[in-house]
Structures are given as structure tokens and as C-alpha cells.
């Protein structure tokens, strides 16, 4: 067997940037390159793969199925490279102390540990406290040091940046659909069994923002734990709302996608004073490096 030719890392950087931004020109700006250079890198990668990764349309570049299949692998390599850069920047006097992060329960439990692992290996003196909560913790009172929020921060004296977006959808298990039928429209959900929030105001506010007619729905299972809701949907108790990528990973079927596919911006937020501390700044910078690939458009 012949040894595969090493892949030029710059080709993967260009690929991820185009997937993230949607065009050669925007990717060139992000990478601080010229548009022809990025175009040549994409064509070189396509030659290496053996097929086109983007369909050229009047509306711009549309990723092919092969490109979508490669994105997770390429984004993972980008995350590792960014984490390595952050770790190398603090090679001799790595910071120490505790940093408290708050974010949504599903992301905080299922994805955040994996994203933090390279950073924590390189910074053994840092301890992370993770507060999984759908509530918007008050950073001004220092309930947390850093927040990953799925809505734009409104409080004054906070600094933050948008790091991507998430799409939501309606999902159900095949077991539930076999027993109760498949809703064809959003209005049909009023005749189905639903899983949703209990007493937490976050769920109600989110439903209002997404313009969901929840007052007409029959909730057979309520929980303010989003992971609890997801478990109930997977068990076939009813239909629930969740992040589209979580629903897809869970093997659930997405419903009424033509009518319901709202998106929320994802923000990395901290108090302005917090970012002056070395350990807080180190964690913030690492998250700022890895989150854009995590929340890139799929």
C-alpha cells in the first residue's frame, strides 16, 4: 500500500471558512487572503477529493453532500489547531484558578466538556465550574464568569461576540409516529401529544419568540430540564422542540420543517472586568476560537 500524500492544512482552512461564511469573498476576508487564492485552494481540495464540493449557482456556492459529510472532520481539525495555538501562547506560565461557565443544559452537558478538553490538558491549573441553566444568569452579580447564550445579551457593561447560530425544529421518535401518525402542518400539532417546559419562564419566552401556539397544545410531559425533554421525546412520549443538530444526532425524525425552522444567534459573553483576569481571558479566548466551528451553518 502506498503512503497517502500529506494534506495541505491551508486547503482545509479554506474549506471550513467557505462552509462557515457561504462565499469565497467572505472566506477570503476571514482568512486575510485574496479571493482568487481561496478559489485555488478550494479547487485543489476538490482535485484531492476527486469530486466537486460546491455547486456553483447564481445565488453563490451550495455545498454538496460530500462537503457536508467532510465538514465535521475538517472543523474538528480546525478546533484542535486553534486549541493548540491557545495552549502554546501560555506555555511557560499557564494561569490558575476557577472559572465558572453557564450555558444551556444540553450544550453544557453534551458538548462543552469535549471542547474544553484540549485547553484543560494544556492548563492543568484551571478548574471549570459548569452551571447548566436555561436561565440568563446575571454576569453583573458574578453568578457566572462567562456565558454561552442562545440569545443576544441585553445587560449593560457586558462584552461579547456572536459565535454562530442554532436552528430549532420539531422532532418525534419513529415509535411515537407509528402509534399516533405524522403531523403534516404546524397546526396539526394541536391534535398530538406534546413534550415541553414546566414552570421555567425561559420556555414560555422562547415559545413566544418562535410564535408557537403552545396554548392550543396538549402537553403530556413537562420538564424544565431540556435533557429531560429530549429523553421523553426519544422514549416516544410525544413531540418536542429541540436544536436541529441535537434531534438529528438522536435519530429522531424532524417534522413540519418547511413551516418551523427558527434560528437563534449564539453569543459568548462576559463582564468587561472579568476578561482582564488571566484565567478568565484564557478560557474566553479558547471558547472564542473553538465555538465558531461548533456553531457553523450546516
C-alpha positions in Angstrom: 0.0 0.0 0.0 1.3 3.5 -0.9 1.5 6.1 1.8 -1.1 8.9 1.3 0.3 12.3 0.4 0.1 14.7 3.3 -2.9 17.1 3.0 -2.1 20.8 3.0 -3.7 22.3 6.1 -4.4 25.6 4.3 -6.8 23.7 2.0 -8.9 22.6 4.9 -8.8 26.1 6.5 -10.2 27.5 3.2 -12.8 24.8 3.1 -14.1 25.4 6.6 -14.1 29.2 6.1 -16.2 28.9 2.9 -18.6 26.5 4.6 -18.9 28.9 7.5 -19.3 32.1 5.5 -21.0 30.8 2.4 -18.8 32.5 -0.2 -15.2 32.8 -1.5 -15.1 36.6 -0.9 -16.3 36.3 2.8 -13.9 33.4 3.4 -11.0 35.5 1.9 -11.8 38.4 4.3 -11.8 36.0 7.3 -8.6 34.3 6.3 -6.9 37.6 5.2 -6.3 36.2 1.7 -7.4 37.2 -1.8 -10.5 35.7 -3.3 -8.5 34.0 -6.2 -6.2 32.4 -3.6 -9.2 30.9 -1.7 -10.7 29.8 -5.0 -7.5 28.0 -6.0 -7.4 26.3 -2.6 -10.9 25.0 -2.9 -10.2 23.7 -6.4 -7.1 22.0 -5.1 -9.0 20.3 -2.4 -11.7 19.2 -4.8 -9.0 17.7 -7.0 -7.7 15.9 -3.9 -11.2 14.6 -3.0 -11.9 13.7 -6.6 -15.3 15.5 -6.9 -16.8 18.9 -6.6 -17.5 20.1 -3.0 -19.7 23.1 -4.0 -22.3 23.6 -6.7 -21.7 27.0 -8.4 -25.2 28.6 -8.6 -26.3 32.2 -9.4 -27.0 32.6 -5.6 -23.5 31.6 -4.7 -21.8 28.4 -3.5 -24.0 25.5 -2.3 -22.2 22.7 -0.5 -22.6 19.2 -1.9 -23.5 16.1 0.2 -19.8 15.2 0.2 -18.9 18.6 1.6 -21.4 18.3 4.4 -20.0 14.9 5.2 -16.5 16.2 5.4 -17.3 19.3 7.4 -17.3 17.7 10.9 -13.9 16.2 10.3 -12.4 19.4 9.0 -13.9 21.5 11.7 -12.6 19.2 14.3 -9.1 19.6 13.0 -9.5 23.4 13.0 -10.7 23.3 16.6 -7.6 21.2 17.6 -5.3 23.6 15.8 -6.9 26.6 17.4 -6.7 25.0 20.8 -3.1 24.2 20.3 -2.4 27.8 19.4 -4.1 29.0 22.6 -2.1 26.4 24.7 1.2 27.4 23.1 0.5 31.1 23.8 0.6 30.3 27.6 3.3 27.8 27.5 5.5 28.9 30.5 3.2 30.5 33.0 -0.2 29.0 32.4 -2.9 30.6 34.5 -4.5 29.0 37.6 -7.8 29.3 39.4 -11.5 28.7 38.9 -13.7 29.9 36.0 -17.5 29.5 36.2 -19.3 29.0 32.8 -23.0 29.0 32.3 -24.8 27.7 29.2 -27.8 25.7 28.2 -28.1 22.2 29.7 -27.8 20.2 26.5 -24.8 22.1 25.3 -23.1 22.3 28.7 -23.6 18.6 29.3 -23.1 17.0 25.9 -20.6 19.3 24.0 -18.8 21.7 26.3 -16.5 19.1 28.1 -15.2 17.9 24.7 -14.5 21.4 23.5 -12.7 22.2 26.8 -10.6 19.1 26.9 -7.6 20.2 24.9 -7.4 23.5 26.8 -7.6 21.9 30.2 -4.9 19.4 29.3 -2.7 22.4 28.4 -3.7 24.4 31.5 -3.9 22.0 34.4 -4.1 24.8 37.0 -7.5 25.9 35.8 -10.7 24.5 37.3 -14.0 24.8 35.4 -17.3 25.1 37.2 -20.2 24.5 34.7 -23.6 25.8 35.5 -26.1 24.2 33.1 -29.1 26.5 33.0 -31.6 27.9 30.6 -31.9 31.0 32.7 -29.9 34.0 31.8 -27.5 34.2 34.7 -26.6 37.6 35.9 -23.0 38.2 35.0 -23.0 41.6 36.6 -23.6 39.9 40.0 -20.9 37.3 39.1 -23.4 34.4 39.2 -21.0 33.2 36.5 -17.9 34.5 34.8 -18.6 33.5 31.2 -21.8 32.7 29.5 -22.6 30.9 26.2 -26.1 32.2 25.4 -28.6 31.4 22.8 -29.9 34.9 22.6 -28.4 38.4 22.3 -27.2 39.8 25.7 -29.2 42.8 26.8 -27.4 43.7 30.1 -25.1 46.7 30.1 -21.4 46.5 30.9 -21.0 43.1 29.2 -18.7 42.3 26.3 -19.5 39.5 23.9 -19.3 38.3 20.3 -21.6 36.3 18.2 -20.0 32.9 17.5 -22.6 31.3 15.3 -26.3 30.2 15.3 -28.5 27.3 16.1 -31.7 26.1 14.3 -34.6 24.6 16.1 -37.2 22.0 14.9 -40.0 19.7 15.9 -38.9 16.1 16.5 -40.5 12.8 17.4 -39.4 9.2 17.6 -40.4 6.6 15.0 -42.2 4.7 17.7 -44.5 7.7 18.5 -45.2 8.4 14.9 -46.1 4.8 14.2 -48.7 4.9 17.0 -50.1 8.4 16.5 -49.4 9.4 12.9 -47.3 12.0 11.3 -48.4 15.7 11.5 -48.2 17.4 8.2 -48.5 21.0 9.3 -47.8 23.1 12.4 -51.5 23.3 13.1 -51.7 19.5 13.3 -49.6 19.6 16.5 -52.7 20.6 18.4 -54.0 17.1 17.8 -50.8 15.4 19.1 -49.2 14.6 22.4 -46.5 17.2 23.2 -43.4 17.4 25.4 -42.4 20.8 26.8 -41.4 23.2 29.6 -42.9 23.2 33.0 -42.6 26.3 35.3 -39.4 28.0 34.0 -40.2 31.2 32.2 -37.4 30.6 29.6 -39.5 28.0 27.8 -42.5 30.3 27.6 -40.4 33.2 26.4 -38.8 31.0 23.8 -42.2 29.8 22.6 -43.5 33.4 22.3 -40.3 34.4 20.3 -40.8 31.5 18.0 -44.6 32.2 17.7 -45.6 28.7 18.7 -49.3 28.3 19.6 -48.5 26.4 22.8 -51.8 27.4 24.5 -53.6 25.1 22.0 -51.2 22.1 22.6 -51.8 19.2 24.8 -48.7 18.6 26.9 -48.5 15.1 28.3 -45.0 15.5 29.7 -43.4 18.7 31.2 -39.9 19.3 32.4 -37.8 22.4 32.8 -34.8 20.1 32.1 -34.1 20.2 28.3 -32.2 16.9 28.6 -35.3 15.5 30.4 -37.5 16.7 27.5 -35.2 15.1 24.9 -35.3 11.8 26.8 -39.1 11.9 26.9 -39.2 12.5 23.1 -36.7 9.7 22.5 -38.9 7.4 24.7 -41.9 8.1 22.4 -44.0 10.1 24.9 -44.7 12.9 22.4 -43.4 15.6 20.0 -40.8 18.1 21.3 -38.9 21.2 20.2 -35.1 21.0 20.3 -32.0 22.2 18.5 -32.0 20.6 15.0 -28.4 19.2 15.3 -29.4 17.5 18.6 -32.5 16.0 17.1 -30.6 14.7 14.2 -27.9 13.1 16.4 -30.6 11.4 18.5 -32.0 9.6 15.5 -35.4 11.4 15.7 -37.5 12.4 12.7 -37.9 16.1 12.0 -41.4 17.3 11.4 -43.0 20.3 9.6 -39.6 21.7 8.7 -41.0 23.8 5.9 -43.1 25.8 8.5 -40.9 25.7 11.5 -37.1 26.2 11.4 -36.3 29.3 13.5 -32.7 30.3 14.3 -31.1 31.9 17.3 -27.7 33.6 17.4 -25.2 32.1 19.8 -23.2 34.6 21.9 -20.1 34.3 24.0 -20.4 36.8 26.8 -18.5 38.0 29.9 -18.4 41.1 32.2 -15.8 43.6 30.9 -13.8 43.4 34.1 -13.7 39.5 34.0 -11.8 39.5 30.8 -8.9 41.4 32.5 -8.1 38.3 34.7 -5.6 35.9 33.1 -7.5 32.7 33.7 -10.8 34.2 32.6 -9.2 35.7 29.5 -7.6 32.3 28.7 -10.9 30.4 28.9 -12.7 33.2 27.0 -10.2 33.2 24.2 -10.2 29.4 23.9 -14.0 29.4 23.6 -13.9 32.2 21.1 -11.5 30.1 19.0 -13.5 26.8 19.0 -17.2 27.9 19.1 -17.5 29.3 15.6 -16.7 25.9 14.1 -19.2 24.2 16.5 -22.0 26.6 15.5 -21.2 27.0 11.8 -24.1 26.6 9.5 -24.7 23.0 8.5 
